[in-house]
Amino acid sequence: MTCALVLVVDDEPAIHRFLRPSLAAEGYDVVQATTGEEALALASERRPDILVLDLGLPDIDGKVVIERLRRVSDVPIVVLSARDREAEKVHALDLGADDFVNKPFGVGELMARIRAALRHRSRSSRDTSFRSGEVTLDSEAHRVHRGEEEIRLTKREFALLEMLFRHAGTVMTHRQLLRGVWGPANEHDTQYLRVYVGHLRAKLERDPAAPRLIVTEPGIGYRLI
């Protein structure tokens, strides 16, 4: 079985010293870059399975790297960010990043995000059946169950839940969800989205006030666990 190749892009030597053995211990092969241009060249030459990308690079902004990569590749990208501004993270995700991890970070969290991003990209768009915990969704039959109980959803609720399932484990921004379910004209109607997420939680969560299926990424969007 071929090991997944991880391209780590960061200008901090300490990050590379920390991540290389951590990734190797999880069974990944690792290649490193310290600038955006070097990352783009290695992405073209080595064809990594996933990028772990810092936004604060010395030559070009990490968001530029995402934008240029997305013109030619759908390689998963997990962003490392020391930037506190939510707008930076939202912009990176809207440009095509799959997920983000805040610096400083725990290696366990980062590995979980890497696994989720790899699973998402390997999941066929033809998949019609999804499961998280006791909740299952069948796209073909247009049915949702919680355990043995069938849950009735409206057309919009089903479309929203299906989109979250197809990106399970990775964060989806408000804009991505609104565009995907309601179309570009509604991409700023975040309150509308909150109402529908509330409907899904009320129908699917054992305790809607403490959701364990659809969790909020404050100021950014939602993640299906």
Protein Blocks (a to p, Z undefined) as FASTA:
>chain_A
ZZdddddddfbfklmmmmmmmmmmnopacdddfbfklmmmmmmmnopabdcddfbdfkbc
fklmmmmmmmmoccdcddddfbfblklmmmmmmnopabdcdddddfklmmmmmmmmmmmm
mpcfkbcbdcehjbccdfklopacehjbccdddfklmmmmmmmmmmgoiacdfklmmmmm
nojklmmmmmlmmmmmmmmmmmmpmblmlcckbccdehilccdZZ
